[in-house]
């Protein structure tokens, strides 16, 4: 039995050494490029909960909260939408006890690391001569242009709203002389 055992051990040793050749080493893994995940920078300006007041025709307005993610003030100077040939940045102010809607001189300034509310009865994005009915749930595209030339593109949702005591229809006092 010891001869058989010795022969088995020799065969095993021979198999493990690869018939006397150099030991087989695993090939090194090919060098892979270094992949470093870097977070995407926060946009200069964003908007939360954007919506548009539903309308059959005429004028309407868009609302939401503009959020400045930078360490400097950001100024929105204009707006555009395929829904309307004329989009203006508006404010509602008290003039001699009467609420008057008018274009916002200089646009909307959003302070550094802060936000600016667009709401019925206050600052808003005005759409005049809308080209189609805005129904609840409609998806309306917008582009806001910033003073530095940057833009913010977003989609606002059509929403029924009866508050704000604003009509957004032709003939209302828009502060024009």
N, CA, C and O of each residue as an XYZ file, in Angstrom:
708
protein
N       0.793     -1.172      0.000
C       0.000      0.000      0.000
C       0.852      1.259      0.000
O       0.448      2.274     -0.567
N       1.953      1.216      0.588
C       2.804      2.378      0.646
C       3.349      2.737     -0.729
O       3.631      3.912     -0.968
N       3.516      1.770     -1.661
C       3.979      2.063     -3.014
C       2.862      2.795     -3.770
O       3.087      3.772     -4.484
N       1.674      2.280     -3.578
C       0.542      2.945     -4.227
C       0.372      4.388     -3.699
O       0.110      5.322     -4.457
N       0.527      4.522     -2.426
C       0.390      5.835     -1.830
C       1.485      6.770     -2.341
O       1.214      7.934     -2.637
N       2.677      6.289     -2.443
C       3.802      7.089     -2.925
C       3.579      7.478     -4.375
O       3.883      8.608     -4.759
N       3.053      6.565     -5.193
C       2.792      6.863     -6.600
C       1.694      7.913     -6.727
O       1.774      8.810     -7.567
N       0.679      7.793     -5.893
C      -0.418      8.767     -5.921
C       0.089     10.158     -5.550
O      -0.291     11.156     -6.162
N       0.955     10.206     -4.534
C       1.505     11.486     -4.120
C       2.378     12.095     -5.212
O       2.379     13.313     -5.394
N       3.117     11.265     -5.936
C       3.960     11.759     -7.029
C       3.104     12.309     -8.162
O       3.399     13.364     -8.724
N       2.042     11.582     -8.487
C       1.152     12.065     -9.550
C       0.487     13.387     -9.143
O       0.346     14.305     -9.952
N       0.093     13.456     -7.900
C      -0.516     14.676     -7.401
C       0.474     15.838     -7.448
O       0.115     16.941     -7.858
N       1.700     15.600     -7.037
C       2.738     16.625     -7.054
C       3.031     17.051     -8.480
O       3.215     18.238     -8.749
N       3.076     16.098     -9.391
C       3.331     16.398    -10.794
C       2.202     17.246    -11.383
O       2.460     18.179    -12.144
N       0.968     16.931    -11.040
C      -0.176     17.695    -11.539
C      -0.167     19.119    -10.988
O      -0.488     20.072    -11.698
N       0.199     19.248     -9.733
C       0.205     20.569     -9.116
C       1.347     21.446     -9.638
O       1.208     22.669     -9.655
N       2.423     20.884    -10.046
C       3.555     21.682    -10.528
C       3.485     21.909    -12.015
O       4.360     22.581    -12.561
N       2.490     21.384    -12.698
C       2.353     21.618    -14.132
C       3.439     20.931    -14.917
O       4.014     21.518    -15.833
N       3.718     19.733    -14.581
C       4.729     18.934    -15.281
C       6.084     19.598    -15.235
O       6.819     19.562    -16.222
N       6.426     20.187    -14.147
C       7.749     20.750    -13.973
C       7.912     22.134    -14.593
O       9.001     22.701    -14.510
N       6.911     22.684    -15.188
C       7.044     24.031    -15.759
C       6.839     25.067    -14.668
O       6.524     24.753    -13.520
N       7.029     26.305    -15.071
C       6.832     27.401    -14.127
C       5.398     27.382    -13.600
O       4.480     27.025    -14.339
N       5.194     27.747    -12.373
C       3.835     27.793    -11.856
C       3.004     28.782    -12.680
O       3.497     29.820    -13.121
N       1.753     28.435    -12.870
C       0.850     29.284    -13.636
C       0.311     30.359    -12.698
O      -0.274     30.067    -11.655
N       0.518     31.575    -13.088
C       0.020     32.692    -12.287
C      -1.150     33.319    -13.038
O      -1.191     33.327    -14.268
N      -2.061     33.823    -12.296
C      -3.200     34.494    -12.917
C      -2.691     35.753    -13.624
O      -1.868     36.497    -13.092
N      -3.196     35.965    -14.814
C      -2.797     37.159    -15.563
C      -3.322     38.384    -14.834
O      -4.438     38.384    -14.315
N      -2.507     39.423    -14.800
C      -2.992     40.621    -14.116
C      -4.185     41.207    -14.870
O      -4.264     41.158    -16.097
N      -5.083     41.749    -14.106
C      -6.264     42.369    -14.713
C      -5.805     43.577    -15.520
O      -4.929     44.327    -15.089
N      -6.403     43.758    -16.692
C      -6.016     44.935    -17.469
C      -6.330     46.202    -16.687
O      -7.317     46.284    -15.956
N      -5.470     47.172    -16.864
C      -5.680     48.431    -16.157
C      -6.970     49.061    -16.653
O      -7.189     49.201    -17.856
N      -7.806     49.433    -15.720
C      -9.058     50.069    -16.112
C      -8.956     51.551    -15.817
O      -8.289     51.966    -14.869
N      -9.622     52.340    -16.638
C      -9.570     53.784    -16.378
C     -10.200     54.090    -15.034
O     -11.151     53.435    -14.607
N      -9.667     55.064    -14.399
C     -10.189     55.469    -13.102
C     -11.533     56.162    -13.297
O     -11.637     57.130    -14.051
N     -12.543     55.668    -12.623
C     -13.872     56.255    -12.719
C     -14.166     56.932    -11.397
O     -14.203     56.296    -10.344
N     -14.372     58.229    -11.474
C     -14.667     59.003    -10.282
C     -16.032     59.648    -10.478
O     -16.241     60.423    -11.412
N     -16.938     59.321     -9.598
C     -18.276     59.902     -9.688
C     -18.251     61.274     -9.037
O     -17.900     61.415     -7.865
N     -18.628     62.283     -9.812
C     -18.727     63.624     -9.253
C     -20.181     64.063     -9.347
O     -20.816     63.904    -10.390
N     -20.690     64.596     -8.295
C     -22.089     65.026     -8.346
C     -22.266     66.156     -9.347
O     -21.392     67.007     -9.508
N     -23.410     66.147    -10.014
C     -23.713     67.210    -10.965
C     -23.910     68.506    -10.186
O     -24.525     68.507     -9.119
N     -23.391     69.604    -10.718
C     -23.583     70.863     -9.993
C     -25.055     71.250     -9.979
O     -25.794     70.978    -10.924
N     -25.462     71.884     -8.898
C     -26.848     72.332     -8.796
C     -27.076     73.414     -9.842
O     -26.198     74.242    -10.083
N     -28.248     73.411    -10.462
C     -28.512     74.469    -11.439
C     -28.516     75.828    -10.756
O     -28.817     75.939     -9.568
N     -28.177     76.859    -11.521
C     -28.172     78.216    -10.981
C     -29.537     78.562    -10.408
O     -29.647     79.115     -9.313
N     -30.585     78.224    -11.172
C     -31.939     78.545    -10.770
C     -32.830     77.352    -11.070
O     -32.678     76.697    -12.101
N     -33.751     77.075    -10.175
C     -34.731     76.010    -10.399
C     -36.099     76.545     -9.981
O     -36.214     77.629     -9.410
N     -37.129     75.758    -10.282
C     -38.484     76.149     -9.891
C     -39.169     74.936     -9.279
O     -39.029     73.818     -9.775
N     -39.906     75.161     -8.205
C     -40.666     74.081     -7.581
C     -42.152     74.341     -7.781
O     -42.604     75.485     -7.780
N     -42.892     73.270     -7.952
C     -44.351     73.289     -8.099
C     -44.865     74.303     -9.130
O     -45.756     75.092     -8.815
N     -44.320     74.295    -10.353
C     -44.822     75.247    -11.354
C     -46.202     74.853    -11.871
O     -46.460     73.681    -12.146
N     -47.090     75.847    -12.002
C     -48.429     75.592    -12.521
C     -48.953     76.813    -13.259
O     -48.480     77.932    -13.062
N     -49.947     76.571    -14.117
C     -50.582     77.613    -14.924
C     -52.073     77.580    -14.648
O     -52.678     76.509    -14.606
N     -52.670     78.756    -14.459
C     -54.108     78.834    -14.244
C     -54.824     78.450    -15.539
O     -54.492     78.949    -16.614
N     -55.809     77.558    -15.423
C     -56.565     77.136    -16.601
C     -57.317     78.320    -17.205
O     -57.709     79.249    -16.498
N     -57.511     78.271    -18.515
C     -58.252     79.314    -19.217
C     -58.730     78.765    -20.555
O     -58.120     77.861    -21.127
N     -59.821     79.321    -21.037
C     -60.313     78.935    -22.366
C     -59.624     79.769    -23.437
O     -59.328     79.271    -24.523
N     -59.365     81.054    -23.126
C     -58.740     81.967    -24.081
C     -58.253     83.203    -23.351
O     -58.438     83.324    -22.140
N     -57.634     84.119    -24.077
C     -57.221     85.399    -23.506
C     -55.898     85.328    -22.785
O     -54.869     85.027    -23.389
N     -55.918     85.606    -21.490
C     -54.694     85.654    -20.696
C     -54.744     84.628    -19.574
O     -55.809     84.180    -19.151
N     -53.572     84.281    -19.119
C     -53.437     83.436    -17.940
C     -52.097     83.749    -17.309
O     -51.363     84.607    -17.799
N     -51.775     83.067    -16.239
C     -50.516     83.313    -15.548
C     -49.937     82.009    -15.011
O     -50.650     81.034    -14.770
N     -48.619     82.027    -14.833
C     -47.891     80.873    -14.289
C     -47.303     81.246    -12.934
O     -46.930     82.393    -12.688
N     -47.232     80.244    -12.065
C     -46.799     80.432    -10.689
C     -45.851     79.310    -10.280
O     -45.687     78.334    -11.012
N     -45.238     79.446     -9.130
C     -44.325     78.445     -8.568
C     -43.354     79.172     -7.656
O     -43.549     80.344     -7.332
N     -42.307     78.469     -7.244
C     -41.285     79.084     -6.401
C     -39.935     78.974     -7.100
O     -39.440     77.874     -7.348
N     -39.346     80.128     -7.417
C     -38.006     80.165     -8.020
C     -36.982     79.991     -6.903
O     -37.064     80.663     -5.874
N     -36.020     79.092     -7.101
C     -35.026     78.785     -6.076
C     -33.631     79.069     -6.624
O     -33.226     78.502     -7.638
N     -32.901     79.953     -5.943
C     -31.536     80.315     -6.319
C     -30.572     79.434     -5.538
O     -30.541     79.488     -4.308
N     -29.784     78.622     -6.243
C     -28.859     77.678     -5.611
C     -27.427     78.206     -5.561
O     -26.495     77.436     -5.330
N     -27.242     79.500     -5.773
C     -25.889     80.054     -5.834
C     -25.638     81.027     -4.690
O     -26.519     81.321     -3.882
N     -24.404     81.514     -4.655
C     -24.010     82.486     -3.638
C     -24.154     83.928     -4.112
O     -23.674     84.849     -3.452
N     -24.814     84.129     -5.253
C     -25.032     85.476     -5.794
C     -26.502     85.624     -6.180
O     -27.181     84.638     -6.468
N     -26.981     86.855     -6.183
C     -28.353     87.102     -6.628
C     -28.497     86.687     -8.091
O     -27.552     86.804     -8.872
N     -29.685     86.201     -8.458
C     -30.005     85.838     -9.834
C     -31.210     86.683    -10.242
O     -32.156     86.838     -9.470
N     -31.171     87.229    -11.457
C     -32.267     88.066    -11.934
C     -32.875     87.432    -13.179
O     -32.176     87.163    -14.156
N     -34.193     87.195    -13.133
C     -34.943     86.720    -14.294
C     -35.412     87.963    -15.033
O     -36.088     88.812    -14.451
N     -35.054     88.081    -16.332
C     -35.386     89.294    -17.081
C     -36.506     89.103    -18.099
O     -37.118     90.082    -18.525
N     -36.788     87.855    -18.501
C     -37.877     87.639    -19.460
C     -38.308     86.180    -19.447
O     -37.658     85.317    -18.858
N     -39.433     85.939    -20.120
C     -39.960     84.591    -20.220
C     -40.522     84.346    -21.606
O     -40.827     85.283    -22.343
N     -40.655     83.064    -21.955
C     -41.228     82.677    -23.244
C     -41.949     81.350    -23.065
O     -41.607     80.546    -22.199
N     -42.971     81.141    -23.917
C     -43.723     79.890    -23.902
C     -44.367     79.703    -25.267
O     -44.838     80.672    -25.863
N     -44.396     78.459    -25.779
C     -45.094     78.210    -27.039
C     -46.595     78.486    -26.935
O     -47.275     78.609    -27.954
N     -47.109     78.583    -25.715
C     -48.533     78.820    -25.496
C     -48.948     80.254    -25.813
O     -50.124     80.514    -26.066
N     -47.993     81.190    -25.802
C     -48.349     82.599    -25.936
C     -47.287     83.369    -26.706
O     -46.091     83.171    -26.496
N     -47.734     84.257    -27.607
C     -46.764     85.085    -28.329
C     -46.187     86.204    -27.460
O     -45.164     86.796    -27.806
N     -46.844     86.494    -26.330
C     -46.382     87.574    -25.465
C     -46.389     87.104    -24.015
O     -47.440     86.818    -23.442
N     -45.190     87.030    -23.435
C     -45.023     86.621    -22.046
C     -44.296     87.751    -21.318
O     -43.260     88.230    -21.780
N     -44.842     88.171    -20.181
C     -44.230     89.237    -19.392
C     -44.105     88.804    -17.940
O     -44.867     87.968    -17.455
N     -43.128     89.392    -17.257
C     -42.976     89.201    -15.815
C     -43.781     90.308    -15.153
O     -43.541     91.489    -15.405
N     -44.739     89.933    -14.304
C     -45.664     90.906    -13.705
C     -45.604     90.893    -12.191
O     -45.154     89.942    -11.551
N     -46.085     92.011    -11.654
C     -46.294     92.155    -10.220
C     -47.676     92.742    -10.009
O     -48.246     93.351    -10.914
N     -48.213     92.558     -8.817
C     -49.478     93.177     -8.427
C     -49.142     94.092     -7.250
O     -48.593     93.653     -6.240
N     -49.487     95.384     -7.403
C     -49.167     96.365     -6.366
C     -50.407     97.164     -5.997
O     -51.346     97.278     -6.784
N     -50.396     97.706     -4.808
C     -51.491     98.559     -4.330
C     -51.196     99.985     -4.780
O     -50.201    100.582     -4.369
N     -52.063    100.520     -5.624
C     -51.941    101.900     -6.093
C     -53.212    102.639     -5.707
O     -54.283    102.402     -6.266
N     -53.075    103.536     -4.745
C     -54.219    104.326     -4.252
C     -55.384    103.425     -3.835
O     -56.539    103.696     -4.164
N     -55.068    102.356     -3.111
C     -56.095    101.454     -2.603
C     -56.643    100.476     -3.622
O     -57.566     99.719     -3.322
N     -56.096    100.483     -4.800
C     -56.551     99.570     -5.844
C     -55.408     98.642     -6.252
O     -54.284     99.093     -6.475
N     -55.699     97.341     -6.348
C     -54.677     96.382     -6.760
C     -54.498     96.484     -8.278
O     -55.450     96.320     -9.041
N     -53.276     96.754     -8.692
C     -52.965     96.949    -10.099
C     -51.884     95.956    -10.517
O     -50.871     95.794     -9.837
N     -52.122     95.293    -11.654
C     -51.138     94.384    -12.215
C     -50.347     95.158    -13.266
O     -50.915     95.871    -14.093
N     -48.998     94.998    -13.215
C     -48.152     95.700    -14.177
C     -46.859     94.924    -14.397
O     -46.489     94.075    -13.585
N     -46.166     95.223    -15.513
C     -44.865     94.576    -15.734
C     -43.912     94.907    -14.585
O     -43.892     96.026    -14.072
N     -43.137     93.921    -14.203
C     -42.185     94.082    -13.090
C     -40.910     94.726    -13.627
O     -40.148     94.096    -14.360
N     -40.688     95.971    -13.259
C     -39.501     96.714    -13.692
C     -38.238     95.997    -13.223
O     -38.071     95.763    -12.026
N     -37.352     95.648    -14.149
C     -36.093     94.990    -13.800
C     -36.193     93.484    -13.619
O     -35.174     92.829    -13.399
N     -37.380     92.920    -13.706
C     -37.546     91.469    -13.578
C     -37.629     91.016    -12.131
O     -37.823     91.818    -11.217
N     -37.477     89.708    -11.945
C     -37.538     89.112    -10.604
C     -36.119     88.878    -10.100
O     -35.331     88.204    -10.763
N     -35.788     89.426     -8.941
C     -34.487     89.182     -8.323
C     -34.666     88.121     -7.251
O     -35.476     88.271     -6.336
N     -33.894     87.045     -7.379
C     -33.933     85.965     -6.393
C     -32.622     86.053     -5.604
O     -31.552     85.801     -6.159
N     -32.694     86.407     -4.317
C     -31.469     86.561     -3.526
C     -30.655     85.260     -3.455
O     -31.189     84.162     -3.614
N     -29.357     85.418     -3.213
C     -28.450     84.283     -3.078
C     -28.981     83.290     -2.045
O     -29.427     83.672     -0.963
N     -28.922     82.001     -2.407
C     -29.337     80.908     -1.513
C     -30.731     81.137     -0.929
O     -30.983     80.845      0.240
N     -31.631     81.665     -1.764
C     -32.977     81.968     -1.300
C     -33.987     81.615     -2.381
O     -33.642     80.994     -3.386
N     -35.233     82.013     -2.170
C     -36.279     81.718     -3.149
C     -37.168     82.940     -3.345
O     -37.135     83.894     -2.568
N     -37.962     82.877     -4.410
C     -38.874     83.979     -4.754
C     -40.198     83.363     -5.174
O     -40.256     82.590     -6.130
N     -41.246     83.705     -4.465
C     -42.572     83.131     -4.695
C     -43.276     83.825     -5.858
O     -43.373     85.051     -5.887
N     -43.770     83.035     -6.822
C     -44.658     83.531     -7.870
C     -46.032     83.024     -7.491
O     -46.253     81.815     -7.426
N     -46.979     83.954     -7.235
C     -48.267     83.540     -6.701
C     -49.379     84.481     -7.150
O     -49.128     85.641     -7.477
N     -50.606     83.974     -7.162
C     -51.740     84.845     -7.472
C     -51.767     86.024     -6.498
O     -51.577     85.849     -5.295
N     -52.004     87.220     -7.027
C     -52.028     88.413     -6.192
C     -50.654     88.993     -5.955
O     -50.521     89.976     -5.226
N     -49.621     88.409     -6.551
C     -48.248     88.879     -6.386
C     -47.495     88.756     -7.702
O     -48.079     88.871     -8.779
N     -46.202     88.524     -7.603
C     -45.394     88.340     -8.809
C     -45.841     87.075     -9.532
O     -46.199     86.077     -8.907
N     -45.813     87.136    -10.866
C     -46.224     85.978    -11.676
C     -45.712     86.138    -13.100
O     -45.234     87.206    -13.482
N     -45.817     85.078    -13.875
C     -45.444     85.092    -15.291
C     -46.742     85.212    -16.075
O     -47.582     84.313    -16.031
N     -46.909     86.314    -16.788
C     -48.155     86.610    -17.501
C     -48.076     86.148    -18.946
O     -47.104     86.433    -19.645
N     -49.108     85.430    -19.395
C     -49.206     84.981    -20.785
C     -50.405     85.680    -21.414
O     -51.529     85.556    -20.929
N     -50.162     86.408    -22.485
C     -51.233     87.161    -23.145
C     -51.462     86.606    -24.546
O     -50.517     86.281    -25.265
N     -52.750     86.505    -24.921
C     -53.092     85.979    -26.239
C     -52.764     84.502    -26.367
O     -52.219     84.071    -27.384
N     -53.099     83.709    -25.325
C     -52.782     82.278    -25.361
C     -53.357     81.649    -26.632
O     -54.449     82.004    -27.077
N     -52.611     80.718    -27.199
C     -52.963     80.146    -28.498
C     -53.842     78.908    -28.414
O     -54.341     78.434    -29.435
N     -54.039     78.380    -27.215
C     -54.928     77.228    -27.049
C     -55.459     77.182    -25.622
O     -54.883     77.782    -24.714
N     -56.552     76.471    -25.437
C     -57.158     76.330    -24.120
C     -56.193     75.611    -23.179
O     -55.522     74.657    -23.572
N     -56.132     76.079    -21.940
C     -55.335     75.410    -20.917
C     -56.310     74.673    -20.012
O     -57.084     75.284    -19.275
N     -56.257     73.344    -20.085
C     -57.132     72.497    -19.272
C     -56.363     71.967    -18.067
O     -55.132     71.979    -18.058
N     -57.085     71.502    -17.052
C     -56.387     70.900    -15.899
C     -55.488     69.754    -16.375
O     -55.907     68.907    -17.164
N     -54.268     69.746    -15.889
C     -53.314     68.699    -16.247
C     -52.504     68.992    -17.497
O     -51.578     68.243    -17.809
N     -52.824     70.067    -18.228
C     -52.054     70.414    -19.432
C     -50.587     70.622    -19.059
O     -50.280     71.084    -17.960
N     -49.697     70.285    -19.966
C     -48.254     70.451    -19.766
C     -47.803     71.652    -20.595
O     -47.802     71.583    -21.824
N     -47.425     72.736    -19.951
C     -47.059     73.974    -20.631
C     -45.562     74.228    -20.438
O     -45.072     74.299    -19.312
N     -44.852     74.363    -21.553
C     -43.403     74.591    -21.504
C     -43.094     76.079    -21.360
O     -43.792     76.935    -21.904
N     -42.029     76.361    -20.612
C     -41.565     77.730    -20.397
C     -40.051     77.784    -20.494
O     -39.356     76.802    -20.233
N     -39.559     78.949    -20.872
C     -38.132     79.265    -20.783
C     -38.018     80.638    -20.143
O     -38.586     81.612    -20.638
N     -37.289     80.713    -19.050
C     -36.996     81.994    -18.417
C     -35.558     82.356    -18.772
O     -34.673     81.501    -18.747
N     -35.330     83.625    -19.101
C     -33.988     84.099    -19.426
C     -33.467     84.926    -18.257
O     -34.167     85.782    -17.716
N     -32.222     84.648    -17.883
C     -31.586     85.323    -16.759
C     -30.742     86.499    -17.241
O     -30.345     86.549    -18.405
N     -30.475     87.424    -16.360
C     -29.694     88.613    -16.693
C     -28.316     88.241    -17.241
O     -27.788     88.939    -18.107
N     -27.724     87.141    -16.741
C     -26.397     86.725    -17.204
C     -26.440     85.943    -18.521
O     -25.408     85.466    -18.995
N     -27.637     85.810    -19.113
C     -27.773     85.099    -20.383
C     -28.163     83.639    -20.233
O     -28.519     82.994    -21.219
N     -28.104     83.111    -19.031
C     -28.512     81.726    -18.791
C     -30.023     81.584    -18.939
O     -30.748     82.576    -19.020
N     -30.482     80.346    -18.973
C     -31.918     80.098    -19.081
C     -32.342     79.011    -18.098
O     -31.535     78.212    -17.622
N     -33.626     79.017    -17.820
C     -34.257     77.956    -17.031
C     -35.438     77.465    -17.847
O     -36.350     78.234    -18.148
N     -35.426     76.193    -18.204
C     -36.547     75.588    -18.920
C     -37.299     74.696    -17.950
O     -36.697     73.968    -17.161
N     -38.636     74.761    -18.018
C     -39.452     73.930    -17.141
C     -40.824     73.719    -17.766
O     -41.198     74.397    -18.722
N     -41.551     72.786    -17.218
C     -42.918     72.505    -17.649
C     -43.835     72.746    -16.468
O     -43.612     72.229    -15.373
N     -44.885     73.549    -16.705
C     -45.874     73.843    -15.666
C     -47.154     73.089    -15.986
O     -47.455     72.833    -17.152
N     -47.900     72.737    -14.964
C     -49.123     71.950    -15.107
C     -50.348     72.861    -15.014
O     -50.416     73.729    -14.144
N     -51.316     72.658    -15.917
C     -52.571     73.408    -15.866
C     -53.343     73.057    -14.606
O     -53.454     71.887    -14.240
N     -53.879     74.087    -13.940
C     -54.572     73.870    -12.668
C     -55.717     74.874    -12.539
O     -55.535     76.067    -12.780
N     -56.896     74.382    -12.158
C     -58.021     75.269    -11.866
C     -57.693     76.062    -10.615
O     -57.185     75.515     -9.637
N     -57.990     77.365    -10.652
C     -57.755     78.204     -9.486
C     -58.676     79.407     -9.567
O     -58.678     80.114    -10.575
N     -59.455     79.650     -8.532
C     -60.412     80.754     -8.543
C     -59.991     81.896     -7.620
O     -60.638     82.943     -7.604
N     -58.918     81.710     -6.854
C     -58.513     82.728     -5.888
C     -57.669     83.825     -6.498
O     -57.509     83.896     -7.716
N     -57.138     84.668     -5.657
C     -56.247     85.728     -6.085
C     -56.962     86.972     -6.581
O     -56.323     88.002     -6.798
N     -58.281     86.898     -6.767
C     -59.074     88.031     -7.237
C     -58.471     88.658     -8.479
O     -58.484     89.878     -8.640
N     -57.942     87.819     -9.353
C     -57.373     88.284    -10.611
C     -58.124     87.612    -11.735
O     -58.424     86.420    -11.670
N     -58.426     88.377    -12.765
C     -59.194     87.840    -13.878
C     -58.299     87.410    -15.025
O     -58.630     86.456    -15.728
N     -57.171     88.085    -15.239
C     -56.264     87.808    -16.354
C     -56.994     87.808    -17.681
O     -56.685     86.998    -18.555
N     -57.945     88.691    -17.846
C     -58.695     88.781    -19.099
C     -58.555     90.195    -19.662
O     -58.296     91.137    -18.913
N     -58.727     90.348    -20.979
C     -58.599     91.673    -21.584
C     -59.537     92.670    -20.900
O     -60.653     92.336    -20.505
N     -59.048     93.897    -20.776
C     -59.880     94.953    -20.201
C     -59.596     95.203    -18.734
O     -60.036     96.218    -18.193
N     -58.877     94.314    -18.075
C     -58.611     94.560    -16.657
C     -57.506     95.603    -16.531
O     -56.731     95.804    -17.466
N     -57.432     96.259    -15.390
C     -56.450     97.323    -15.171
C     -55.074     96.690    -15.059
O     -54.786     95.956    -14.114
N     -54.231     96.986    -16.040
C     -52.870     96.442    -16.033
C     -51.867     97.551    -15.744
O     -50.685     97.412    -16.059
N     -52.324     98.646    -15.151
C     -51.412     99.724    -14.791
C     -50.911    100.503    -15.980
O     -49.923    101.228    -15.866
N     -51.561    100.377    -17.113
C     -51.125    101.084    -18.311
C     -51.919    102.374    -18.434
O     -53.108    102.408    -18.118
N     -51.279    103.412    -18.883
C     -51.942    104.717    -19.012
C     -52.591    104.859    -20.356
O     -53.197    105.891    -20.644
